[in-house]
């Protein structure tokens, strides 16, 4: 089964949320053995999602630490943690 990163879903994908910022921890479930990981589409500024299809995007230099936590299924949806909040990132189609 092919996975696309164009749309958000239970595997992560294009999660356009301003809470995904420096210092945030994101938990994603591994959907298939040998799964790959990718990042992209950095935003300088945006609101809650991309309802018009874009944000103020640009190139960024980031440091990412990836840990594989074995022995558990992981969260059903992407989970974000900051110093002050625990969040679940959900999405749905259609937008209407």
Secondary structure, DSSP 8 states (H G I E B T S, - for coil): ----SSS-BTTB-S---TTS-TT-EEE----STT--------EEE--SS-TTS--EE------------TTS---SSEEEE-SS-EEEE---S---
